[in-house]
Amino acid sequence: MASYDVIFIGGGPAGYVGAIRCAQLGLNTAVVEREGLGGTCVLWGCIPAKALLESAALANRVKHAKDFGVTVGEVQLDYGVAMKRSRAVSTQNSKGVEFLFKKNKITWIKGAGRVTAKNAVTVKGADGKEEKHEARKAIVVATGSRVKGLPQIGLELNKTTVLSSDEVLVLERAPKTMAVVGAGAVGCEFADVFNAFGTQVTLIEALPRILPLEDPDSSAELTRAFKKRGMTVLPGAKISNVKVGKNNVTMTVESGGSKTELDVEKVLVAAGRAPVTEGLGLKELGVQLTERGFVKVNDRYETSVPGVYAIGDVTGNQMLAHKGEREGYVLAELLAGGHPHPVNYKNIPNCTYCHPEVASIGLTEEQAKEQKLDYKVGKFPFSANGRARTSGETEGFVKVIRDAKYGEILGAHIVGAHATEMIHELLVARENEFTVEEVDLAIHAHPTLSEAIAEATLDSLGKMIHA
């Protein structure tokens, strides 16, 4: 039995960042992780998916190389090679976290952890042996989330024809046809990837529009872009008559008043994730869960059992890696007796890395209307931006929603190339309560894509120059 100040169960973004900060603050720290360090984000989510998206972007770019005066030979696409590269990038990042653990003298306990008391964790290793460890100050549950199927409509995951985002990451080849069920960030990203590699993609969403959490203008812009690239987009859809075969899946999809009979080689189910709470001993210990099965915590990440905390996807709220990282950082400060700035859940960016990219912060225009706020909108298209024209990436826009009286940035939405990088200017502005007038005071270099942010803020003031 080993004794530590803090034991984290789960080595994903929330767990490993929290562990590193705890160690930096002088706490003797251990992390229980059965797979590789980095969690879903590094191993089966953010990192490998974005590596595939880079391959997709390059494939699409090469198709238009001749327009830029660059003539190449016949372009051959090989999803298997792209997949292997993505796995290598994933492994490299995981090894990077392992290096950080060694650097900060954090103990990695390999195995599956279970909370057996408010200060004790039992770990079962790959060999089946169990060992018990003490946590003098805190046990932190950071076990994240997992993929889930849709058995209620006949789409139970089978890893052959009905796949999750985990399985599509290791396919050896791109299928000829694929239905993507669920058009949130994950669904849109993989629709982008497989479309670039020659798959005939049908994107299906039960809600009235794709990327339903984003501003309607953003959803509409991405829908146009996807259709232009040859994808079939079916929002407001109802799926029935699902038949899962050995080599194909058939289904009826009703959307927009018409029915489509689909026969596809693969179905990717991208309709949300579920918290990982099974086998952790939480119920036995009396840790309360929410109605949806997430671990219930207060504003200091304390569960209903003193000494047991929870952070990241397992607590619900926004299930984002960067949210989990910040929670891990803040919790570490709290455990060390500090008084950190609380996580601002109203200012966490949403990013979808398909092409064009989609990024947002704060309120959508729909939400501003629902809250009966007095607001103004500024919008600037990339088609009028000099830098976008030079790169041939003119799809999309920047949209800023401001308070009519004081100029507070209520929300911001970007669709276009590098949107996920650009959103942070507006995030920093919003976090520090800058007004649109103060953003306007910052001189934006010309020619840059970021000029579109300046122009959108000017438009919200009725002073746009370049459109």
NUMI-791948 format. One record per residue: x, y negated, z of N, C-alpha, C in turn. Coordinates in pm, whole numbers, plus 32768, in hexadecimal, padded with zeros to 4 digits. Layout:
N
XYZXYZXYZ
...
END
This chain:
467
80558078800080008000800080587F848000
80417F2C7F9C808A7EAE7F94802C7E3D7FBF
80657DD27FF080177D608020803B7CE37FD1
7FD57C9A7FA77FE87C1F7F5B7F8F7BB27F95
7FAC7B357F727F517AC87F987ED37ACE7F43
7EE57ADF7EC07E757ADE7E637E837B527E00
7E147B987DE97E107C007D817DA47BDC7D1E
7DCA7BCF7CA07D6B7BB97C337D4B7C407BF2
7CCB7C5A7BDC7CA37CD27B917C7F7CA37B05
7CD87CBD7AA67CC67C8F7A1D7D357C3079F4
7D767C5079857DE87C0179577DCC7BB278D9
7D4F7B8778C97D2B7B3178577D4C7AA07873
7D1B7A4378207D3B79B678317D1F797F78BC
7CAD79A178F67C8D7971797C7CEC79AD79E3
7D007A3079DD7D527A757A3F7DE57A547A36
7E1D7A5579BB7EAE7A4079B37ED579B079CD
7E82795179A17EA078C479BE7E9478A97A54
7E2978DE7A907E1A78CE7B217E8E790B7B6D
7EBC79807B427F2C79C37B847FAD79727B77
7FC7793E7AFF804178F07AEB804078747B43
7FCE782F7B487FC877B67B9B7FD377D87C2F
7F9678467C5A7FA378717CE7803678887D09
807D78CF7CB0810A78EA7CC8815C78697CCC
813D780B7C738183778B7C73816D773F7CF5
80FA77567D3480D977117DB08108775E7E2C
815777C87E168195780F7E85814678847EBC
80DC78AD7E7A808D791E7EA980C1799F7E6A
80D07A067EBC80FB7A897E8D80857AC87E42
80967ADF7DBF80247AFC7D6980367B7D7D1B
7FC77BC57D0B7FC57C3E7CB77F4C7C397C5B
7F5A7C7B7BE97EEB7C857B897ED67D187B66
7E5A7D447B727E357DCD7B4C7E007DC87ABD
7E3F7E117A647E157E1579D77E377E9C799D
7DD47EDE79627DEA7F6679317E1D7F6A78A2
7DFE7F0078537E257F0277C67EA67EB477B6
7EA27E4877687F157DF0775A7EF37D697793
7F577D1C77B87F3E7C9877EF7F0E7C3B777F
7EB57BE177A57E7A7B8577447DE67B997731
7DB37C0F77577D247C2977537CEA7C2D76C6
7C667C2276C07C207C2576407C547BBA75E2
7C6D7B4376167C9A7AD475C27D167AF87572
7D7A7B2B75B67DF97B4975747DF27BCD7527
7DB07C30755F7DB47CB675247D467CD074BE
7CCC7C9E74D87C5A7CC474847C017C4F745F
7C307BD6746F7BD97B6474537C207AF2740F
7C327A86745A7C647A0874227CDD7A1A73C9
7D477A5573FC7DC77A5673B57DC37AAD7336
7D9E7B2D733D7D9C7B7C72C17D367B49725C
7CC37B17728C7C5E7AE3722F7C937A6871E6
7CDB7A12722E7D10799A71ED7D8179BC718E
7DCC7A2471AA7E337A52714C7DF17A8070C9
7D817AC770D47D387AF1705C7CFE7A797011
7CD17A15705B7C9B799D701C7D0779516FD0
7D82795670037DF179186FB97E0879616F35
7DFF79E56F3A7E0B7A336EBE7D9A7A106E5D
7D227A016E937CAF79DD6E407CC179546E01
7CF378F56E507D09786D6E1E7D70786E6DAE
7DD978BD6DC07E4278C56D597E0A79046CD9
7DB8796C6CEA7D7C79AD6C767D27794B6C26
7CD678FD6C6E7C82789A6C2A7CD4782A6BEC
7D4078066C2F7D97779A6BFD7DDC77C36B7A
7E0D783E6B797E54786E6B037DF778726A8A
7D79788F6AA07D1978946A317D0E780E69E8
7D2F77A16A2E7D25771B69F47DAF76DE69DC
7E17772F69E07E9F76FC69D07EB476B5694B
7E7376E868E37E8576AE685D7E5A761C6859
7DF675F968AB7DC6756F68AF7E32751068E3
7E937548692B7EFE74F769657F7E75016912
7F75753D689C7FEB75496846804375BE6868
800E761E68B2805B769468D88015770E689D
80577750683E801D77C567FF805C78436838
8008789A686B8039791868A58002798B6851
803A7A016868800A7A7868227F867AA7685B
7F5F7B1E68347EE17B5668657EE57B6468FD
7E817B31693F7E7A7B3569D17E3E7BBB69FC
7E877C026A4E7E567C816A847E407C736B1A
7DCD7C9C6B487DA77C8E6BD47DAF7D156C1A
7DEA7D196C8F7DF87D956CDC7DD97D786D6E
7D5E7D956D947D347D7B6E1D7D887DC96E82
7DB37E416E5C7E037E936EB67E847E4F6EDE
7EC67E0D6E807F427DC56E9E7F237D4F6EFB
7EB87D056EDC7E927C956F307E717CC56FBD
7E2D7D386FC67E097D6F70497E867D917099
7EE77DD170587F617DF770A07FAF7D7D70CE
7FAF7D14707C7FF07C9870A77FA87C5F7121
7F247C6271207ED87C2B71907EF47C797211
7F047CFD72047F237D4E727A7FAF7D2E72AE
800C7D13725280947CF1727B80967C6B72C5
80477C0B7293803E7B8972D680027B9A7361
7F9C7BEE736A7F5B7C0A73EA7FBE7C46744E
800A7CA97420806E7CE9747880D77C8574A5
81027C2F744B81667BCB746C81337B6E74DA
80B57B4374D0807C7AEC7536806F7B3375BC
80487BB375B8803D7C01763380C47C0F7677
812C7C29762781B37C32765E81DE7BAC7699
81AD7B3F765C81CB7ABA769181947AA7771D
81197AD7773580DE7ACE77BA812D7B24781C
81587B9977EE81A97BF27843822B7BAD786C
82697B64780E82E27B17782E82C57AAD7898
82537A69788C822F7A0178ED82197A3D7978
81E37AB7797D81D27AFA79FE825A7B137A3F
82B97B4379F183407B5D7A2783827ADC7A54
83727A757A0183AD79F27A20837779BC7AA4
82F479CF7ABD82B479997B3582A879FF7BA6
82EC7A747B9482EF7ADC7BFC82637B0A7C26
82107B227BC1818A7B577BD8818D7BEE7BC1
814E7C397C18814B7CCB7C0B80D77CF57BB2
80F57D427B4B808C7D7C7AF780737E0A7B27
7FFD7E217B607FD57EA67B8D7F837EE47B1D
7FB97F4A7ADA7F787F847A667F0E7FEB7A90
7E937FD27A677E28802E7A897DA37FE57A92
7D3B802E7ABB7CB57FF67ACB7C9D7FD67B5D
7C797F5A7B797C677F2F7C037BD87F387C33
7BCB7F4F7CB67B487F557CF57B537F147D7F
7AF67EB97D9C7AF87E757E1D7AB97ED27E85
7B087EF87EE97AD57F567F4D7ABB7F157FD4
7AE87E9B7FE47ACC7E4A805B7AE77DB98034
7AC17D5C808B7AD27CCF80657B657CA78059
7BBF7CFF80867C4F7CE180787C9D7D598043
7C577DB680037C9C7E2F7FD37C707E547F44
7CD47E7B7EF37CBB7EA67E6A7CF97F2F7E55
7CAB7F8C7E217CDE80117DFF7CF380177D68
7D6880467D3E7D89804A7CB17DA080DB7C86
7D5981017C1B7D6981877BE37DBE817D7B65
7E3181C07B667E8C81BB7AF67E65821A7A87
7EAF82157A187E93826B79A67EA282FE79C9
7EF4831B7A2E7F0983A67A597E9D83D67AB9
7E3C83807AD87DCF83A77B307DEA838F7BC4
7E64836C7BE57E8783547C717E5582CB7C9E
7E2F82C37D1D7DFD82467D547E5D820D7DBC
7E6581897DBD7EB481467E247E6680CC7E54
7E7A80AA7ED37E2F803D7F107E8A7FC77F2A
7E567F4E7F117EA47ED57F277E537E6F7F77
7E997E217FC77E587DBD801C7E667D327FDF
7DFB7CE47FE97DFE7C587FC07DE17C03803B
7E497BC380707E3B7B7A80EF7DE37AFF80E3
7DE57ABD806E7D9C7A3F805F7D227A4B8004
7D327A937F957CC27A977F367CCE7B0A7ED3
7C597B407EAE7C4C7B997E3B7BFE7B4C7DD2
7C327B477D587BF17AFB7CEE7BC67B5A7C7E
7B447B627C667B0F7BB67BFB7B127B637B7A
7B617B927B1A7B6E7B4C7A997B6D7BB37A29
7B077C087A2C7B017C7D79D37AC67C5E794A
7A947BE479367A6B7BB978B179E97BF67881
79E17C0877FD79677C3877BD79887CA17754
79217CE5772579337D4F76C278CD7D3F7652
78E97D8075E3788B7D7E7572780F7DD17596
77A47DB3754F772B7E03756476E07E1174E0
76977E7F74D276497E97745A75BC7E637469
75667E8A740A74D97E65740E74847EE47401
748B7F3C746674437FBB745D73AC7FAA7450
73777F38747F72E77F20747972B27F1573EB
730B7EF8738A72DF7EF572FE73237F6172AA
73677FBE72EF73A4802F72A97435801C7286
74737FB072B975007F97729975587FB27313
7559802E733E75B5805A73A876408067736A
76A4803373AF772C803A737A775880CC736E
778C80F272F677BD817B72E6784F818172B6
788A810C72A1791880FE727C793B813271F1
78D6815871A378F08185711A78A7812E70B4
7823812370C477D580CD706A779A805570B2
777F80617132774F7FF0718377C07FC971E2
77FC7F5771C678787F31720878697EB5725F
78C17EAA72C078CE7E2E730C79477DE272D7
79617D6D730F79D67D2072E77A587D69730A
7A537DC573697ACA7E1573897AF17E6F7314
7A8E7EB772DE7AAC7F1872747AD37ED671F0
7A957E6471CF7AB67E26714F7B457DF1714E
7B7C7DDB71C57C067DAC71CF7C6C7E1571A6
7C437E9271A07CA37EFC717E7C787F4D7103
7C1C7F1670B47BF97F5870377C717F5B6FD9
7C817FC86F917CF17FD36F337CD67F8B6EAF
7C557F786E907C337F326E147BB27EE46E28
7B9F7E806DD37B237E336DD77AB67E826D90
7A417E926DCC79D47EDC6D89799E7E8C6D13
795A7ED26CB879207E8D6C4578AA7E376C6F
785E7E676CD077E97E1D6CFF77E47E1F6D98
77B67DB26DD277AC7DAB6E63773B7D4D6E8B
76EC7D766EEE768B7D1D6F2D76C57CF36FB3
76C77C726FCB76F47C3D704B76797C0F7096
765A7C50710475E27C327152760A7BDB71C9
75E07B5E71C376077AFC722776627A9571E8
76347A1971E0768079B1719B76AF794571FB
76DE797272707725791772C877B5790B7299
780E78E172F2789978CC72CB78D9794D7296
78C879BD72DD79077A3B72B578D27A69722E
784E7A67721D78137A93719F78407A3F7129
784279BB713B786B796270CD78FE797470AC
7951798A710F79E0799C70F679FA7A1B70A6
79BB7A8870CC79D37B057083798F7B056FFA
791F7AC06FEE78E27AB06F6A79447A6A6F0D
79887A056F4079ED79BC6EF47A5F7A186ECA
7A927A666F297B047ABF6F0E7AE27B236EA0
7A747B6C6EB17A557BD76E537A2B7BA16DCB
79EA7B2F6DC879CB7AF06D487A4B7ACF6CFC
7AB07A9E6D417B2F7A7C6D017B747AF76CC9
7B5E7B6B6D0A7B9E7BE76CDC7B457C396C7F
7ADF7BF86C477A927C376BDC7A157C806C04
79F27C816C8479787CC46CB178FE7C6E6C90
78937CB06C6278157C6A6C5077D07C626CD8
77CE7BEA6D1177A17BD76D9C77147BA06DA0
76C07BDD6DF6763D7BA76E17763F7B806EAA
762A7B016EC676307ACD6F4F75A27ABA6F81
75817AFE6FF074F77B04702374F27AC670AE
74937A6B70C374847A2A714673F07A24716C
73D07A4E71E773467A507214731079C2722B
736579687258733B78DE72717331789171EE
72F4781D71F072D577D67172734D77AC711E
73C677A97157743B777F710A74B977C2713E
751E77C970E8759E7801711375E2779E7171
764177CF71C1767E777F722C761277317278
75B3777972B4753E773772F0755E76DB7365
75D576E973A275F9769174107634760C73E1
765476047360768F758B732A7623752872FC
764F74AF72DC75F5744A72A675B8747D7223
75377463720A74F87492718E754274667110
757D73EF711075C973C3709B7642741D7082
7681744970EE76F574A470E076CA752A70A9
765A755F70DE762675DF70AC760475D77018
75C4756A6FF0759D755B6F65761775516F09
767D75096F3576F674FA6EE4773D75806ED1
774775CF6F3D778876516F31773676B06EDB
76B276A86EE7765C76FC6E92767676DF6DFF
767E765F6DDD769A76396D52772176706D24
778576646D79780C76926D56780E772A6D41
77CC77736D9A77C978056D90778078326D11
771077F36CF476C478196C7C771577F96BFE
775E778B6C0077B177666B8E781C77CF6B73
784978126BDD78AE787A6BD0787379036BB2
77F179096BA177B179866B76777679DB6BE3
777379AB6C5D773579F86CCA769E79E56CC7
76577A4B6CF475C77A416D0975B07A1E6D9B
756779B16DB4754F79836E3D74BA798D6E58
749679DB6EC0740979F46EE073ED79CA6F70
73C7794B6F8673A3791D700D7312793D702D
72EE793070AD7264794C70D5723979D770AF
72957A3570BB727F7ABB708472497B1F70EA
71FC7B7D70B671CC7BED710671F57C6E70BF
72397CC67109726D7D4470D172117DB770F7
71F47E0D709771A17E8370B271CF7EF67059
71947F6C707071AE7FE3701E724280057012
728A7FF9707F731A8016707B733080AC7073
738280D4701373A981617007744181666FFB
747F81A6705E751181AF7063753C82347029
758282306FB875B482AA6F7A764782C06F97
767D83286F5D770A83496F71776582E46F2D
773D82B26EBA779182566E6D774E81D16E4E
76D681BC6E817692813E6E64762781226ECC
75F180A86EC7758280816F1D751D80386EC5
749E805E6ED2743480176E8B73D97FD36EF0
739E7F626EC573447F196F1E72EF7EB96ECB
72827E906F06722D7E296ECA72427DA86F19
725D7D3B6ED172717CBA6F1272097C586EDD
71B77C246F3771527BC06F1371857B376F3B
718E7ADC6EDB71C27A566EF5718579F46E93
715879836EC67120791C6E6E70A779486E20
705A79A46E586FDF79D06E176FF27A3D6DB0
706D7A6C6D9C70837AD96D3C70D17B4A6D7E
70C77BC06D42710B7C366D78717E7C5F6D1E
71EC7C876D5D72617CB76D1472817D446D43
72907DA16CE572B77E296D07734F7E326CFA
73947E4A6D6774267E4E6D6774587EDE6D6F
74BF7EFA6D2375067F7A6D2A759A7F576D2B
75D87F626DA176637F336DAF76BD7FA26DE5
773C7F926DC777A07FF36DF277BA7FE86E89
77BC7F6C6EBC77D77F546F4A777A7EE86F7F
775A7EF36FFF77147E887046776C7E5C70BA
77857DDA70C177CB7DA1713477637D62718F
775A7D94720A76FF7D59726C774D7CF172BC
77257C7472AB776A7C0572EF77037BB2733A
76B27BF7738776407BB673CA76557BAB7460
76C77B74748776DE7B5A751477347BC2755A
77547BA475D777AB7BF87627776D7C0C76B1
77967C7576F577637C96777A77D57C9277DF
77B97C69785C78247C6478C178557CEF78E7
78D47CF97908790F7D787934790A7D7C79CD
78A77DC27A0178977DCD7A93788F7E5E7AC3
78857EBB7A6278747F477A8778F37F7E7AC7
78DF7FD07B2E795080167B6B79AD7FC17BBF
79847F467BDD79DA7EEB7C2979BE7EF07CBF
79537F367CE779317F3D7D7478E97EC27DA8
78BB7E6D7D4E787C7DF07D7877F77E077DBD
77A67E5F7D8377237E7A7DBE77317EB57E4A
778F7F137E5777A57F557ED977D37EF17F43
781E7E8C7F1678527E297F7477EB7DBD7F94
77827DB57F42771A7D517F5A772E7CD07F0D
777F7CD67EA477937C5E7E5077177C4A7DFB
76DC7BD37E0476607BB77DBB767C7B9C7D28
76207BCD7CD376257BB37C4475AD7B5E7C1D
75B87B197BAC75467ACD7B7A74E47B2B7B36
74717AF67B0C740D7B487AC874447B867A48
74A47B437A0874DD7B75798C75577BCF79A3
75797BE87A2275E47C457A41766E7C087A52
76777B827A5076F77B407A68770E7B317AFE
778D7B237B2477AE7B0F7BB177877A817BDA
773D7A787C46770C79F67C75777779B37CCB
779A79367CA877FF78EB7CF477CE785F7D11
780F781E7D7677F177927D927857773A7D4A
785B76B87D6B78B4765D7D237947766E7D48
796376C87DA879EF76E77DCA7A1277767D9D
79BB77B17D4B79CD78377D1279C678A67D7A
798978887DED797578EC7E5678F9793E7E37
790479C17E48788F7A187E3B78467A1B7EC0
77E17A6F7EC977957A7B7F4677E37AC37FB3
78567AFC7F8F78AB7B407FF279277AEA800C
793D7ABE808879B17A6A80A77A337AAD807E
7A8B7A62803F7B0D7A9780167B0E7AD27F8A
7A977AE17F4C7A8C7B157EC47A5B7AA47E69
7AA77A8B7E017A8B7A1F7DA27A757A597D17
7A407A087CBD7A307A347C327A3C79BD7BD4
7A7C79D47B617A91796B7AFD7A8879A67A70
7A7779507A0E7A78797C798379F379B37952
79F97A0278E879807A3578A779247A817906
795D7AC37969790D7B1779C278A97AC47A13
78BF7A3E7A1A786279E67A6277FE79A57A04
780A79BE798177AC7985792277CE78F678FE
776678A078F97778781578CC77B17819783F
780B77C0781A784777C6779578B078357795
789E7897773D78FA79087739796A78EA76D6
79C6789677047A33786476B17AB8787876F8
7B1F789C76AD7BA278B576E97BD7783A7731
7BC977C476F27C02774C772F7BB6772277AD
7B34774377B27AEB772A782E7B217783789D
7B387804787D7B6E786178E07BF87837790F
7C4C780978B37CD277DB78D97CCB7769793E
7C74770679237C6A7694797E7C3376BF7A06
7BD3771D7A057BA0774E7A857C0D77947AD4
7C6277E27A907CD078247AD47D3077C07B12
7D4D77567AC87DA876ED7AF87D6E76A67B72
7CEF76807B687CAE76377BD67CA176907C52
7C7C770E7C407C7077687CB27CF6777A7CF8
7D6177877CAB7DE677957CE87E05771E7D42
7DE676A77D127DFC762E7D627DA976327DE3
7D2E765F7DD87CD776697E4E7D0F76CE7EB3
7D3C77427E817D7077AA7ED97DEF777C7F20
7E3977217EE27EB476EE7F1E7E9B76757F77
7E1B76527F897DFA75E47FE27DF5755C7FA0
7DF5755B7F1B7DF374DC7ED27D6774A77EBE
7D6074337E7E7CDF73F27E617CDB73CE7DCD
7CCF74337D777CD5741A7CE77C5973D57CB1
7C6A73977C3C7BF7735F7BF47BA073D47BC7
7B1F73D37BE87AC974447BC27AC174547B2A
7A9E74CC7AFE7A8974E47A707A1074937A42
7A23744779D879B573F9799E7971744D7933
79087493795C78C574EF78FF787974A8788F
78687424789D782573D87834788773A777CA
790773C577DD796B7395777D79CB74057754
79927479773779E174EA770779C674FA7672
7A2F74F776207A1874FC758F79EB7584755E
798F758274FD796875FA74B479B375F9742E
79F07668740C7A3D767073917A1D76F07345
7A0176E372C479EF7755726C7A53774671FC
7AA677AE71E77B1D77A171947B0C77D37105
7A8E77DA70D87A7677FF704D7A9C778A6FF3
7A8377966F737AA6772D6F147A2976FF6ECA
7A0176816ED87A40761A6F2B7A2E76366FC0
7A8C7601700F7A83761270A07A1375BC70D8
79E375E4714E797A7599719379A675857224
799E7509725279C574EC72DD796674837315
7950748A739878F3742973D4791174167467
78DE73A7749978E873877527786A733B7550
7836735875C577C4730D75F97741732F75B7
76E772CC75AF765E72E27582765272EB74EB
75F4733E74BF75CA733A7433756272CB7426
754172A673AB74DA723F73997453727173CA
743872F273B773BC732E73EB73B0731A7481
741E733474C8741C7328755A740A72977585
7448723B753D743871AD755D73A77182754D
736371B774E572D6719974D1728171D57540
729F725475637252729875CC725D724F7651
72D37215766C72E971CC76E972B8713C76E1
727D7118766E72467091765772AE70247671
7328703D764273936FDB7652738C6F7475E2
73B96EFC760273C36E92759D744E6E9D7561
74586ED074E674DB6EED74AD74E66EBC741E
75616EB373F075806E93736675DC6F00732F
75D16F1772AB76256F7D726B76826F3C7206
77006F687206775E6F4071A0778E6FBC7157
77986FB770D377BD702E7087781470067011
787D70556FFA78D770386F8A78FB70BA6F44
78E870C06EBE7905713D6E75799871486E50
79CE71C26E537A5871D66E297A6971BF6D93
79FC71C26D487A0571A76CB87A3371186C9C
7A2670C06D027A5370356CF47ADA701D6D3A
7B1A70876D687B99707B6DB07C0D709A6D53
7C6E703F6D4D7CDF704F6CF17D3070CC6D08
7D4C70EC6D847D9D71636DA37D5471E36D7D
7CD271E76D937C82725D6D6C7C82726F6CD6
7C7E72006C8C7C8172096BFB7D08723F6BCA
7D7572166C0A7DF872456BDD7E0772DB6BF0
7DCA73116C597DD573A06C767D6773F16C35
7D0573AD6BFA7C9673F46BBB7C3774316C1F
7C3773FE6C9B7BE074336D047B7C73C86D2D
7B1B73B06CD77AC0733F6CEB7A3873666D24
7A2673E56D4879A8740E6D8679A073D56E14
792873B26E3F791373906ECB791272FD6EEB
791472E16F6E790172586F9F792C724E7031
793271D37062793D71B770F278BF716D711A
7882719A71867807715B71B7781A7138724A
780070BA726B780C708B72F5778470587324
775B7086739A76DD705A73D677017005744F
76D76F87744F76FD6F2D74BC76826EF47502
76956ECE757F762E6E8875C9761B6DFD758A
759E6DDA756F75836D5D752775AF6CE27574
75A46CE375F775C06C6A764676536C5B7669
76906CC8769B77176CBD76D177856CF87678
77606D40760F77C56D7875B778056DF975E8
77CD6E35765278006EB5768577F26F207619
78586F76760B78536FE375AA7801705575E6
7788706675B4772F70CF75E8774F715775AB
777B7156752E779C71D374EA77EB71B6746C
78357218743E7882720A73C278877290737B
787E728D72F77875730772A778C972F77229
791E735A721179747356719B796573D9714F
794F73CD70CD7953743F707279B9741E7008
7A1A74756FF57A7E745B6F8F7B04749B6FB1
7B6574856F597BEB74BC6F6F7C2574846FF1
7C5D74DC70437CA274B770BE7C4574747125
7BC4748C711A7B657452717A7B85747A7209
7BB274F7721D7BCC752872A47C4774E472E2
7C9D74AA72927D0C745C72C67CE173CC72E0
7C91739672877C6B7308728E7C0D72E77301
7BBB7348732C7B55732C73917B9072F87413
7C107316742B7C4972F474AE7C5D725E74C3
7C69721174587C6E718074697BEF714E74AC
7B7E7183747F7AFE715974B87AE671987540
7B1F720E75567B15724E75D97B5E71FA7642
7BD971D076237C26717E76807BDF70F97698
7BAB70BF762D7B637041763B7AEB70517698
7AA370BE76857A2A70D576D67A4D70F37767
7AB77142777C7AE0716578047B0970E87853
7B437088780D7B72700D784E7B106F997840
7A976FB978127A296F5A78097A486EE377AF
7A936EFE77427AA96E9676DE7A286E81768F
7A116E077665799E6DEB760F79CA6DF6757D
79686DF07522798B6DF4749479DD6D79746E
79C46D0874B27A136C9074977AA66CA774B9
7AC16CF375237B4C6D0E754B7B8F6D7174EC
7B426DD074B77B796E2974507B9C6DD773D4
7B476D7873B27B606D22733E7BE06CD0734D
7C036CAE73C87C7D6C5E73DE7CFD6CAA73BD
7CF66D2F73C07D6C6D8173A07D7E6D847308
7DF56D5C72DA7E106D58724B7E306DE5721C
7DE16E1871C07DF46E9F718A7E4B6E99710D
7EB06EED71097F0D6EED70987EC66F0D7015
7EF76ED26FAA7EBE6EE86F257F2A6F226EC9
7F0C6F8A6E7C7E8D6FD26E777E8D704A6ED5
7E2970566F277E1870CB6F7F7D8470F06F84
7D6A716D6FA57CE171996FBB7CA371527032
7CF7712F70947CC570EF710E7C89706670F5
7CA8702C70827C676FAD705F7BCF6FBD7059
7BA27036703B7B11704F70357AD1703B70BE
7B1D705671297AEA703D71B17ADA6FA771C7
7B406F5C71A07B386ECA71AE7AC16E92715F
7AAE6EC570E57A426E94709179B86EB970CA
79AD6F307104792C6F59713E790A6F0271B7
79706EE1720779566E87727A792E6DFD7247
79706DCE71DD794B6D4E71A178BC6D52716D
78966DC2712E780F6DCF70F977A76DC87168
77C86E0271DD776A6DFC724E77556D6D727F
77B46D14725777AB6C87727B77796C337206
775A6C767196772C6C2F7121779A6BE670D7
78176C1870E3788A6BD170A978E46C2B7051
78AD6C98701C79006CF56FCE793B6CAE6F54
79B86CD16F337A016C906EC77A016CE16E45
7A246D626E4E7A476DAF6DD679D86E056D9B
79606DEE6DBF78EF6E376D8278716DE36D8C
END
